[in-house]
Structure formats: C-alpha cells, structure tokens
Amino acid sequence: MHTKIYFTIHYLALQRYDITFKIKKYNHYLCEKFQKMELSPELKEFIRTHANDDTDKLLLSPHRYPGIDIPFAVDQILSRRQVREKLPDWYANGEIIYPSRLSTEQCSSELTGRYKQSLLKGTSCCDLTGGLGVDSSFFAEKAERMTYIERFPAYCEAARHNFRALGINHIEIISADMREIADKLQADTFYIDPARRADCNKRVFALTDCEPDIIQLKPILLEHAQRLIIKISPMADLEETLRLLPETREIHVVAVRNECKELLFILEGDTSCTDFQAVNIQAVNLNEQRNDRQQLNFTLAEEKEAPLQIASNVGSYLYEPHAAILKSGAFKTTALRHSVEKLHRHSHLYTSDTLHPEFPGRQFIVEEVMPFSGKLLKQIVKQIPHANITTRNFPLTVAEIRKRSHIKEGGDIYLFATTLADEQKVIIKTRKTVPTAGQATTHTAGSPCSCGSPENGEGQ
C-alpha cells in the first residue's frame, strides 16, 4: 500500500516537473525564434495561403515547404483562428506574432478591452500579468504611462514586437515575475489577471486556486496604487469572492454577445467595506457596435429587498435576461425595474401583456403555451420540425428533449421548456420580436432601467 502511494506521488511529481520543463523549453524555443526571425514576406504569405488548411497535414509534410518553419507557422495559423472573432483588428494585422495558442485562448477580446479602459483611475497603469498584451494595448490608449509585466521572456519579446506593429510606442516592458518586484512598483491603477490553470493544465475557478495568490499580494498592491482591477473567472461565486476581497468597491459582470466572459473586481485600499450588500454591481452585455450595450446597475441589498413579482399566467410576451444579469443574480430587481413578472421563483424567465422593448435581454412573442407530457414530445415534431430550444428550471436537458421529440435545430421558432408558478411544466412556443435600433442603455440603482446565456439552451 505504502509502495503504491509512493509511486503515485512520485508519478505526479514527475508529471508536474515534465509540464514545467516543457513550458520552459517552449519559452526558450520561442525566444530563439523571436531573436532570429521576423515574420518574413514568405512566412506571412504561407500563413495567409494556408489559413484554412488542415494543420495536421502541414505538420506531417514539412519537406514540401523548404525554407518555412512549419511548427512555428502552424502555431501562428491556429492562433490567428482563435482571435479571428474576438480580436478582429489584431487578426487583420499581418505583422502580429502570437507566442502561444494558450495566450490567444486566454486573452481578452477587443470589446472587453475597450470596456476596461473606462475603469482606469489616474494617468498611469501597470498590467501585472501582461500575457499576450491585449489589455495593455487598450489601456495604453487612455493611460499616459503604461507598464507591461510578464514572467515569460518569450511573451515579452512578442509584446515588444506587437506593440510596434500596432503603432504603440509608450509601453514599458518588464520581463519579471511581478511577485518578486511588487513592492517596487507604483501606478495609479494596477490590473491583474491571475492564471486560472493548475500545474496539471486543469482549469480552476476559485480565486484561492489561481496564480499569483492575489489574497497575499493585495495589501502591497493597494499600498502602491489608487485602484486594483482583478479579472476573475466568470465561474467564480460573487459573494464568496467578496468575502475574500473586502476592499471591493465595484463588481463588473461582463458578457459579450450574451455569453458571460469576465468578472472584474475593483478594489481601493482606503478602507475595507464592511457591508458587502452595498457594493455596486454592474451587469453589462456588449455587442459588436461600440456604443451598443445593455447595462444594469444594482446592489445586493436592493435585490434582497425587492419584492418577488410572480405571474399567474404566461402573458403575450416572454423575456430572457442577458447572461451578465443571470450571473449577477439581479432577478427580482430586473422584474421591478421593467414592470414584468417572473414565471416562477427559480425559472428566471419573465412575461408581460405589453411589450417592453428596453428589457435587458432577448424578447419574444408568445404564440402558444403547451402543457408538458410524454405524448406532447412524441407529437410536437409534426407541427414544429425545427426550433431553437432553451430549458429553465425544467427536469429535461435540451439534448434529452431533442432526442425524445426529434426536433431539429434551427428555424425562427423558439421553444422554452420551463416551470410555472403553480409548478406546472410547460413548453412555450415563441418567436423573436422585431429588434429595436441598437442604443447604449445604462441605468443606475434606484431608477427605471432599460437594459441570457441559456441555462441549458441554444440559439441567439
């Protein structure tokens, strides 16, 4: 038994060592690449020509492309695919070099990068975990003095190259582990995005599992800055994180195209907040147009004190809040602000007999409310062969409904499988309302508001 435990521990230790060694080896490899090579015209043409090719086949036939570093080129092709949607300006710039695919997977989008510009305080900013450099590039548009810090030298070389390619010339780049120089840094705003992967490359969500340890570092950082912005996994629990970060002044729950992407905790070090219920929470859904956002500001105290407005029946219109509201938990506040009613305490769908086009989320016209039964699932495909399906507070998943009903994905019909106030299970047949012109809508706590990522659903 002891021998088995010993070998298990030894194996895990070797695994951790192997991963660390590979990371160091890859960073050394990349450093050599950046020192020896710019993106030559031939390499850029290769990347452009083979942008949509099967990269496995490219890796298996390097002899067909003499003079081209195929592994490096493939890394660039795959990285560019990852940023095509979230960083369109970077994707369009053929001079950008991507130091790793992990960096492009974890980086911010242009929409969230621009949003975070508004959170800066003062005229200087220091990005403590620089990574690919996306956040630094956007902060630099607002900050007079910008510092990028990164512990991996290869990332620093890539950032130096990329900032030049983007025409940004006032970012100071420091190749160091911020934990070792934290007491020497000074800026009006510190920004940190702790790594959310464990040594075994497994994703972690709790703040205490991330690296560097922000709980340990925040006293020093708050001594040297007016404001500390911490980017946290969207899977983290808001109230639990608040208990760990009592210096929090604001929380920004940021969704992009109805998918929750970032939790941003804004800390200031003058005093600790003893009343978490009073912290301002901003739930924001960003869309393609720079000024097109749906935003709801509230406090936990306001949500706690708001009356629960439950509908006695499904009205003419159905509403689904956007993903940031669903994450933030502003369920009763949303109903109160918009004069709509919830279908059930736990369903998080709303209804009304008159349309509220300013509602912060998707809006639908109700065509039919069908009591749920096994017989309905067998017969519904005859009338509705294609539909977008969402479940809210319902015993079956979307996959199970599709399997049993044979309804195919797509079309302009939206089915909501949910539970009503009297615990009746129903399927609500709807169609989207005509969208209104995109406008920026921001509302603060205590005023009428015009502001989902489905619990288990699809279709936007």
N, C-alpha and C positions, 0 to 999 in steps of 0.2 A: 504493500500500500504506500509506504513512505517512498519507495523507489519510483512508483508511478507518479506521485505528486512531484518529486524532484525533477523527473524528466519533463513533466508538463510545464513546470515553472521555467526550466531551462529552455524548453522549446519556445515559450512565449517571449523570454528574454532575447533569444536569438532572432525571433521574428521582429521584435522591436528594433534590435540592432540593425537587422537587414534593411528595414524600411528607412531608418535614419541614414545608413550608409548610402542607400540608393538616392535619397534626396540630396545628400552632399555631393555624390558623384555626378548627379544630373546637373546640379548647380555649377559644378566645376566645368562640366561639358558645355553648358550654356555660356559661361563666362568666356571660354575659349572661342566660342562661335562669335560672340559679340566683338571680341578683340580682333579676330581675324577677318571678319566678314560683315560688310554692309549688305543690304538687300540689292544685289546686282540686278541690272536690267533683265538678264537671262533668268534669274531666280524669280523675279516678280512676274515675268511673262509665264513661267512654268506654273506658278501658283494661280495665276488668273486663268490659264488654259485648262488646268486640271481641277478647278474649283469644285466641280460636281462629280469627279471620278470616284471610283471605288479605291479608297486609300490602301486597303489591304493588298490589292493587286499592284499598286505603285511600290509598296514596300518589298514585294516579292520579285520585282523586276528592275532593280536599280541599274543593272548593266545597260538597259535601254536608254538611259539618260546620263551619259558621261558628262562630268563637269557639274552635276547637280547633287547637292547633299540631300538625298531623298528623305531620310528620317526627319531632318530639320524642316524640309519643305512640307512634309505631311503634317507635322505639328502645326505649322502655320495655316495650312488648309483647314484642318479640323478646328483650330482656334477661331479662325475667321467665320466658320459656320456658326459657332456658338455666339458670336457677337453681332451677327447679321441683323437680328431684330432689336436687341437691346442697346446696341451702340452703332446706329447706322452711320454716323459721321466718322467714327473710327474705321468702320468696315470700308467706307468709301475712300479712305486714305490708304493708298497702296504702300506707304512708307512705314506704317506701323509694324513693329515686331512684337510678337506675343511670347513671353518667356516660358509659359507652360499652359496646358489646357486647363489645369486646376485654377489658374489665375483668371481665366476667362469665365469659368463656371461660377466662381465666387464673386466676381466684380459687380459693382453697381451698374444700373442702366443709366442712359442719358436722362431719362425722365426723373429718376430718383436723385441723380447727381445734381440736376438743376434745382430740384426741390430743396435739397440740403443747403444750397447756397444761402437761402433765406434764414437759416438757423445760426449763421455765424454771428459772433459778437466781437466788436472791436475791429481792428485793421490787420491783425496778424493771425495766422492759423498754422497749426502743426498737425499733419497726418501721421500718427504714431505707428500705424501698420500699413504702409503705403501700398503693398501689393502691386497690382497692375498699374496703379496710378490714376484710375478714372476719377475717383473722388478728389484727389489732389488737383487734377486738371480743371475741375469745375470750381473748386474753392478758389483757385488762383485767379479766376475771372472777377472775384469780389475782393479778395484779400490783397492788400498792398505788399505784405510779406508772407510768403508761403514756404513751408518746410515739409519735405517728404522724407520719412524714415523707414527703412526696410532692412531686415537682418540678412536676407539672402542677396549676395552681391550681384548675381545674375539679374535679379529683378531691378536692382538699382541701375545696372547698365542698360537694360531695356527701357526703363523710365527716362533716363537721360536722353537716349536716342528718340523716344517717342515724344517727349515734351518739345524737343527741337522740331520734330516733324509736324507738330500741332501749332508751332509758332509761339510757344510759351517759353519765355526766357528768364523769368524771375523766380523760379522754384529752386530752393536749395535742397540738394540731395545728400542725405547722410546714410551711409551704409553701416548700420549698427543695430544691436538688439536694444530696443527702447527701454527695457527693464534695467539695463546697465548704465543708462545716461539720463534716466527720468529726472533725477534731482538737479541736473544741469540745464534742463530745457525751460524755455519761457515763451509763452504766446498768449494772446487774448483768448483764443479758442483751441482746445485740443480735440481731435477726433480720433476715435479708436474703434477698430472692427476686429474684435478678438477672433482667432481661428476657431472654427466650430467642427474640427475633426480631431479625433483622438489619435494616439500613436499608431493604432491599427487601421487608420484611414476611415474609421467609422464616424458617421455624423453624430454630433452631440448637440443638445439644445439648451440645457441648463447653464446659466451664467457661470456657476461654480465649476463646470467641466471645461470651460473654454480657456484658451491660452492667448495672451498672458492673463494672469489672475488679476482681474480688474478690482476685485474687492481689496486685495492687498495694495494695489497701486494707487487707488483713487485719492487717498489722503495727500500723497505727494503731488499728484497731478493737479488737484484743486488748490494747492498752495501756489502753484506756478501758472495758473490760468484763471480767467474770469468765468469760463464756461468749459464744460467737458461734455462732448456728444459721444454716446456709446451706441453703436449699432449692434443689435441683438437679434438672435434667431426669431423669425415670426412664429415659431412653435413655442416660445417661452411663455410662461404664465405671468400676466401683468402684475397681479397683486403680490405674488411671491417675489418677483424681481423688485418691486417697490420696497419690500421689506429689506432687501439686501442693499438697496440704493436709496437711503432716506434723504439724500441731498437732491433728489429729483425735483425739478420744477415743472417740467412738461414731459408728456409722452406723445410721440407722433407715430401713429399706426398707418403705414403707407402701403397702399395697394396700387398695382399697375394693371390697367385693363381688367379690373375685377379679380385680381389674384394678389393676395397679401404677400408682400415682398420683404418689408423691413419694419422692425420696431426700433425707434430712436428714443433713447432716454437722455434728456437734457438735465445735466447736473450743474449746480452752482454751489460754491463752498462757504457762503457766509454763515448759514445756519442749516441744521437738519430739519426737515419737515416732519413734525410730529403727527400731522393729520393727513394720512395718505388719501383720504376721501376728498380733499380739497385740491389735489393735483390736477392741472388742466390736461385733458386728453383730447388730441385732435386726430380724428379718423378721416383719412384722405384717400380718394380714389383718383389716380392720374390717368389721363388719356393721351392720345397722340398729340393733339393740339396743346401747345404750351400753356394756354390760359384755360383749358377745359379741365376743370377739376370739380369734384363733389366733396365737400368738406363739412364735417360735423364736429363741433367743439362742445365738450361737456365735462362734468366731473363725476367721480364715483358716487359722491354724496347726492348729486342731482338724480342719477339713475336709481339710487336706493330709495329716494323719497318720491319718485314719480309714481302715479297710480297705474295699476295694471288695467289696460283697456282691452277687453276681450270681446270679439264679435259673436253675436248669437247665430249668425249665418254668414255664408260667403256672399259678398256684395258683387257689384258689377265689375270691379277692378281688383287685381291682385298685385302685390308689390313684394319684391325680394330685395333686401338691403344689400349694398355692395360689401365686398369682402372685408374691408377695414372696419366697418361697423360691426359685422359679425364677430370679428376678432376682439374688438374693443369691449363688446358686451353692452352697448347702448341700446338695448331692446325696448325698454319702456320709454326712454327719452325720445327715441325716433317716432314712436306712435303718438306721443303727446305733442311733439313739435309739428306734426303733419296732419293731425286730426284724422288718423287712420286707426284701425283696431287690429289686434293680433288674432290669428285664428285659434291659437292655443298658447298657453304659457311657454311651452317648450318647442313650438313649431317654427318661430321666427319668420313667419310669413304674415303679411298684413293685407287688409281689404278695406274697401270703401265703396259707396254707391256713386260718388262723383270723383272724377279724375283729379289727381294731384300731380301734375307734370313735374313739379320741383322735387319729388321724392328722391332720396339719395340711393338709387339703385335701379333695378330693372322693373318695368311696369307692363302689365298685361291686361288684356280684355278677357273677362271670364265668359266662356261660351257654354260650359256645362259642368255640373258637379255630379260625379258618378259614385255612388256607394261602392266601396271596395268589396270584392268577393272573388273566389277562385273561378267562378263562372264568368265574371267580367274579364278576367285575364285571358281566358280561352277565346272569348268572342271579340274583344276590342280591336284586334288586328284587322278585322273585316272592315271596320269603319275608319281606323287610323293605322294604316300600314307603316307610316314613317312619323317619328316625333322625337323631340328633344325631351329628355326625362330628368326630373330632379326629385329627390326624396328629402323630406324634412320631418323628423320625428315620426318615422314610419318603420315597421318591422322588416321590410324587404329592402335590399340594395337595388340600385339601378340595374346592375348586372343580372340580378335574380328576376327582376320584372321583365327585362328583355328576354331572358331565357324562357320564361313561362308564357309570355304573351306573343313572342316572335315579332314584336315591333322593331323595325329597323331605325337606325339613327338618321337624323336629318329632317328636312322639311320646315314648314313655318308654324307647326303646331307645337306647343309646349305643355307637357303634362307634369303636374305637381302631385306626387303621392304624399299625403300628409294626414295629420290627425286634427280634428276639430275640437272645440271646447267641450263638447259632450262625449269626447273620446271616440267618436265615430271615425273610422278610417275611410278616406275618400281619395279619388283621383280627380283633379281639377283640370279640365281642358281649357287652354288659353291660347291667345295669340298676342304678339307684342303690339303695344300701342305705337302710333306714329311718333318717331323720335322728335324731340324739340331741338331747336338750334343750340349747339354747344356753347355754354357760357360758364364762366367761373362763378361758383356759388359757394360762398363762405359764410358760416353762421356761428355765432358765439353762444355760449351757455346763457340760457335765460331769454333768448329771443327766438321768434319763429325761424325755422331752419328750412333751407332748400338744399337740401342736399338731395353682389354676393358671389362670393365664391360658393357654389353649392355645397351643402353638407355632403352630399353624395349625388352629384349630378353632372350635367354637361350642357353645352350649348350656350352661346353668348348672345 
